[in-house]
Every structure is written in structure tokens, then in C-alpha cells.
Amino acid sequence: MHRKSGNGDRLSIANVPTNMLCGLLLLAAEYNVNSENWLAGQRLSIEQLNDPLTRISYRQAIEVIRRALPTLPIDGVGLAMGGNQNGGNFGLLGLAMKTAPTFGDAVRIGLDYQRNLGPLMALCLEDQDDQTLAVIATAPEEAHDLLPFLCEEMFSSILMLGRELAGDTFAPLRLELGYPTPPHAEKYRTLFRCDIQFEQPRHAMVLGRHWMELPFASYNPVTSQQALSLCRAQLATLSSRGETTAAVERLLRPQLRDNPQMSEVALALHLSERTLRRQLADEETSFSEVHDRVRSERALELLQDAELAISAIGNQLGFNDAREFRRAYKRWTGQTPSETRRHLA
């Protein structure tokens, strides 16, 4: 029997961190906007969006944004979001960039690990001539109606990070945007302090090449390598799981101790067991596979605490008997919990 893979539809792969949607939630709180309706039918909650482990699909992200933008009482929502960014908003990636040797090294690190932040546009760096280069942003055709917001948020975020890294004088030579001039165009000029060109064939921030040679006083090779190692690990967690698989994982994680059954998860997702089973099969997995993976991932986290007894770890994962947990863990990983703990030590 042929089964459709959850990887077949790139927009439905749940590998997008929720950073941007969290930014929208902060704006909603600032302007007293009820954001609950943004999530209707998406099998997401505000609590889940604020969980750094949550991954959503591109389709879910752009649908929430489409609902959010008309409810926010400001022009240039993307500029408002990006313009409030600082190094702390970029987490480990921001630290890796700040402790790099030069601005150019920081840019390359940012491009290598851009997916860690859940961007909805992809960035690349292109040489223009001997004096300039361009950061070019692209988005899927399915997000065409959101281009003004996406470009505003992306380029203003880059700008603010650039100013934190290189100083307040950092500014592009020009900004090229592939959509018509918006009513709030003056906000672009005020923020970017450069030539703004609309209705262009691409979305690009053009920079003077001299910025790339700027050395950082904050360069720290040890911290930089540590941060890069964590960035690599973070990137590896962005798997190709489908929307239903990700929704099941989100429900299972906080309830592992209670050993939730498929019927309970299906009910929480407003699905019949049969429909849930079919949707997981379409994504080439099953409830038991997802449950075991979530439990094994959590077990690995808990085993790093040398003070925590094996029986206590099993209890947190829904096993009443330590022997039962040991057998299950050996089945999941090929090792006993004690062997894993020795390797971790």
C-alpha cells in the first residue's frame, strides 16, 4: 500500500521554531489584542507557542500571521517587531555571532544557522561588485501575500542585530523590496537610514563590503566554539516531522508521567482514533513510535542528572516498574539506562 509521506508537503513539515509568532503574541499583549482566535483550528495553544521545544509547520505559521495582522492596530507590524530586537532575541546564535572574530564571520555564522530562529524567509549572501554585497531574502509563493510583513520583520531584525554587533552607525547602502510602496514607507527610511527602493525584482539589503572586515572586541574563541557547538545541536533537532506528529508530541511531553493513551490524545486533538491513526500513517509513523521517541528523548535528558535514580526516571516516563523501564529503554536505544549514564559521564 502506498502511503503519502509527511515530508512530501514541505509546508506541512513541523520544523519551524515559534520565535516569530511569540513576537506577535508580545505585540498583542502590548495592544490588548485577544490572540486566542489566531490559533483556532491549528492544534496549538499560546502556552505551546511559548515553549522553546515547540515546532510548527510553515503552513501553520503563515496562517496564524494572516489572522494576526488585521487585528493589530498599527502600520508596519514587521518593522515594530524587528525594530525591537536585540542580541538577546537571537539566543545562542546571537552569542555565537557576537563572539566571532569579525563582522563577516558573524554574518556567515548567522546564515549557516538561520533555521535555528524559525525564519519564514531564506537568506543568502551574494557578491555585487568589489565594493558591495547583498543579503537576499526569498519566501515560498504560498506566502506572497505576506511579503511586506515578512520583509519588514526580516530586514529590520538584521539591521538591529547589525547595529548591536557593529555599532549604531551600521546602515545598509540601500534596501530593495519587491512590493509596492506602503502607506507607512517613511517608517522604513527612519529606521534603516538608507535609500529604500520598492517594486524591485528582488528583496535585498545591500551592504558596503568594508563592514565584513570589522573586528569584534567581543571576540572570544572558547565561547564562540561552545556556542557554535550548541547551535549545531539545535539545528539537528529541526527534523522533518509532519503537523500531526508534532501535535501529538506537544501533547505527550507534559503528560508522560500519566502514560497517555491514543484515545486520550485523539480526543484532545478533536479527532477519532481512526483518523489520528490514518494521519500518523500518512506521515509514516504511528502513535507508539511517537510515544516511544518522546519518552526516549526525555529519558536521555533525565539520565544526565546523576543524582536521579533509574526508578525515578522510569516513574516520570509513566513506568511503575523500574525493570519495565529498563527493558523499554534497551528496546529504544540498544543500551541500558546505566550504560547511557556511564557514557554521559
C-alpha positions in Angstrom: 0.0 0.0 0.0 1.4 3.4 -0.9 1.5 5.9 1.9 1.9 9.6 1.5 4.9 10.9 3.4 4.6 13.8 5.7 7.8 15.0 4.1 6.1 15.2 0.7 4.5 18.6 1.5 7.3 20.9 2.6 4.9 23.4 4.0 3.4 20.8 6.4 6.7 19.7 7.9 6.8 20.8 11.5 10.3 22.1 11.8 9.8 25.8 12.4 10.6 27.3 15.8 8.0 29.7 17.1 10.1 32.8 17.6 8.2 35.0 15.2 4.8 34.0 16.5 6.0 34.7 20.0 6.9 38.2 18.8 3.3 38.7 17.5 2.0 37.5 20.9 4.1 40.2 22.6 2.6 42.8 20.4 -0.9 41.5 21.0 -0.3 41.9 24.8 1.1 45.4 24.3 -2.0 46.5 22.4 -4.5 44.4 24.4 -5.5 42.3 21.4 -7.0 38.9 22.1 -4.8 36.4 20.3 -6.7 33.2 21.1 -8.6 33.4 17.8 -5.4 33.4 15.8 -4.8 29.8 16.8 -8.3 28.4 16.2 -8.1 25.0 14.3 -4.3 25.0 14.3 -3.9 22.4 17.2 -1.8 25.0 19.0 -2.1 26.9 22.3 -0.4 30.1 23.5 1.4 28.0 26.1 2.8 25.7 23.4 3.9 28.6 21.3 5.9 29.9 24.3 7.6 26.6 24.7 11.1 26.7 23.1 10.8 23.0 22.2 7.6 23.6 20.1 8.0 23.2 16.3 5.2 24.1 13.9 4.8 23.9 10.1 5.3 26.8 7.7 1.7 26.5 6.8 0.6 26.9 10.4 2.9 29.9 10.8 1.7 31.8 7.8 -2.0 31.1 8.7 -1.5 32.4 12.2 0.2 35.5 10.8 -2.7 36.1 8.3 -5.1 36.1 11.2 -2.9 38.2 13.4 -2.1 41.2 11.1 -5.6 42.6 10.7 -6.2 42.6 14.4 -3.1 44.6 15.4 -3.8 48.4 15.3 -0.5 49.6 13.8 1.1 50.1 10.4 4.3 48.3 9.8 3.8 45.4 12.2 7.0 43.8 10.9 9.0 47.0 11.5 7.7 47.2 15.0 8.7 43.6 15.7 12.1 43.7 14.1 12.9 47.2 15.4 12.6 45.9 19.0 15.1 43.1 18.5 18.4 42.9 20.3 21.1 40.3 20.7 19.2 38.5 23.4 16.4 37.8 21.0 18.8 35.7 18.9 19.7 33.4 21.8 22.7 31.0 21.2 23.0 32.2 17.6 23.4 35.8 18.8 26.1 34.7 21.2 28.0 32.8 18.6 27.9 35.8 16.3 28.9 38.3 18.9 31.9 36.3 19.9 33.1 35.7 16.3 36.3 37.3 15.1 34.8 39.8 12.6 31.5 41.1 11.3 32.0 38.9 8.2 32.4 35.8 10.4 29.3 36.7 12.3 27.3 37.1 9.1 28.5 33.7 7.8 27.5 32.1 11.2 24.1 33.7 11.0 23.5 32.4 7.5 24.7 28.9 8.4 22.3 28.6 11.4 19.4 30.8 10.3 16.9 28.0 10.6 17.5 27.9 14.3 15.4 31.0 14.7 12.5 29.9 12.7 12.6 32.5 9.9 9.9 32.4 7.2 12.3 33.8 4.6 15.5 32.2 3.5 18.7 34.3 3.3 21.7 34.1 1.2 24.7 36.4 0.6 25.7 37.4 -2.9 28.6 39.5 -4.2 27.5 42.6 -6.1 30.9 44.2 -7.1 34.2 45.0 -5.5 32.6 47.4 -3.0 29.2 45.8 -2.2 27.4 42.6 -1.4 23.7 41.8 -0.8 21.7 39.8 1.7 18.9 38.4 -0.4 15.7 37.1 1.1 13.2 34.7 -0.6 9.9 33.2 0.5 7.7 30.5 -0.9 5.0 31.5 -3.4 2.4 30.5 -0.8 3.4 33.4 1.4 3.3 36.0 -1.4 0.5 38.0 0.3 2.6 38.3 3.4 5.8 39.7 1.8 5.5 43.2 3.2 5.3 41.9 6.7 8.0 39.2 6.2 10.5 41.6 4.6 9.9 44.2 7.3 10.4 41.8 10.1 13.4 40.1 8.5 15.4 43.1 7.3 14.7 45.2 10.5 15.8 42.3 12.6 19.0 42.0 10.6 19.5 45.8 10.9 19.1 45.8 14.7 21.4 42.8 15.1 23.9 44.5 12.8 23.9 47.7 14.9 24.4 45.7 18.1 27.4 43.9 16.6 28.9 46.8 14.6 27.7 49.9 16.4 24.9 52.4 15.9 26.4 53.8 12.7 25.7 50.5 10.9 23.4 51.1 8.0 22.9 49.4 4.6 23.6 51.3 1.3 20.1 50.6 0.2 17.1 48.3 0.7 15.4 46.8 -2.4 11.9 45.4 -1.9 9.7 43.6 -4.4 6.3 45.1 -3.5 4.6 48.5 -3.9 5.3 51.4 -1.7 3.2 51.1 1.5 1.5 54.0 3.2 4.0 53.9 6.1 7.1 54.0 3.8 8.6 56.9 5.9 9.0 54.4 8.8 11.4 52.4 6.6 13.5 55.5 5.9 13.6 56.5 9.5 14.6 53.0 10.7 17.1 52.0 8.0 18.6 55.4 7.3 19.3 54.5 3.7 17.8 54.6 0.2 14.6 52.5 0.1 13.5 51.2 -3.3 10.1 49.5 -3.8 8.8 47.4 -6.7 12.2 45.9 -7.4 12.8 42.4 -8.8 14.2 41.1 -5.5 14.2 41.6 -1.7 17.7 42.6 -0.7 19.7 44.6 1.8 22.8 45.9 0.0 25.9 46.5 2.3 29.3 48.0 1.9 31.9 45.3 1.8 34.1 47.2 4.3 31.7 46.1 7.1 32.8 42.5 6.7 36.4 43.2 7.8 35.3 44.9 11.1 37.0 43.2 14.0 35.0 42.5 17.2 36.3 43.5 20.6 33.9 40.8 22.0 35.7 38.0 20.1 36.2 35.0 22.4 37.3 31.8 20.7 36.3 29.5 23.5 32.8 31.0 24.0 32.3 31.1 20.2 33.1 27.4 19.7 30.9 26.5 22.7 28.0 28.5 21.2 28.6 27.1 17.8 28.5 23.5 19.1 25.2 24.2 20.8 23.9 25.9 17.5 24.8 22.7 15.6 22.9 20.6 18.2 19.9 22.9 18.0 19.9 22.7 14.2 19.9 18.9 14.3 16.6 18.9 16.3 14.8 20.6 13.4 13.6 17.3 11.9 11.1 16.6 9.1 8.1 15.7 11.2 4.6 16.3 10.0 2.0 18.5 11.6 0.0 15.7 13.3 3.2 14.1 14.6 4.3 17.4 16.1 0.9 18.0 17.6 1.0 14.5 19.3 4.5 15.2 20.6 3.4 18.6 22.1 0.5 16.9 23.9 2.6 13.9 25.2 5.6 15.8 26.6 4.0 17.4 29.6 1.9 14.2 30.4 4.5 11.4 30.1 4.1 10.5 33.8 0.4 9.7 33.2 1.2 7.4 30.3 -1.5 9.0 28.0 -3.2 6.6 25.6 -4.0 7.1 22.0 -7.7 7.6 22.7 -6.9 10.5 25.1 -4.6 12.2 22.6 -7.1 11.8 19.8 -9.8 13.3 22.0 -7.5 16.3 22.8 -6.9 16.8 19.1 -10.7 16.6 18.4 -10.1 13.5 16.2 -11.3 10.0 16.2 -8.7 7.3 17.0 -9.1 6.0 13.4 -8.4 9.5 11.9 -5.4 10.1 14.2 -4.0 6.7 13.2 -4.5 7.4 9.5 -2.9 10.9 9.7 0.1 9.5 11.5 0.4 6.7 8.9 0.3 9.4 6.2 3.3 10.9 7.9 4.9 7.4 8.0 4.8 6.9 11.8 2.4 5.6 14.5 1.3 6.6 17.9 3.5 4.1 19.6 6.5 5.2 17.6 5.9 8.9 18.5 5.3 8.0 22.2 8.5 5.9 22.4 10.5 8.6 20.8 9.3 11.3 23.1 9.9 9.1 26.1 13.4 8.1 25.0 14.3 11.8 24.4 13.1 12.7 27.8 14.9 9.7 29.4 18.2 10.9 27.9 17.6 14.3 29.4 16.9 12.9 32.8 19.8 10.5 32.7 22.2 13.4 32.7 21.2 14.1 36.3 23.5 11.6 38.1 21.5 12.1 41.4 18.2 10.9 39.9 17.6 7.2 40.4 16.7 5.0 37.4 13.4 4.1 39.0 12.5 7.7 39.5 13.3 8.4 35.8 11.1 5.5 34.8 8.3 6.9 37.0 8.5 10.3 35.3 8.0 8.5 32.0 5.0 6.5 33.1 6.6 3.3 34.2 5.6 1.9 37.6 8.2 -0.8 37.4 11.9 0.0 37.0 12.5 -3.3 35.2 9.9 -2.5 32.7 11.5 0.9 32.1 14.9 -0.7 31.6 13.6 -3.2 29.0 11.8 -0.4 27.2 14.9 1.9 27.2 17.0 -1.0 25.8 14.5 -1.5 23.1 14.5 2.2 22.2 18.3 2.8 22.2 20.1 -0.5 22.2 21.6 0.4 25.6 20.5 0.1 29.2 19.9 3.3 31.2 23.1 2.6 33.3 25.2 2.2 30.1 23.9 5.5 28.7 24.6 7.2 32.0 28.2 5.9 32.0 28.8 7.3 28.5 27.3 10.6 29.5 29.7 10.8 32.5 
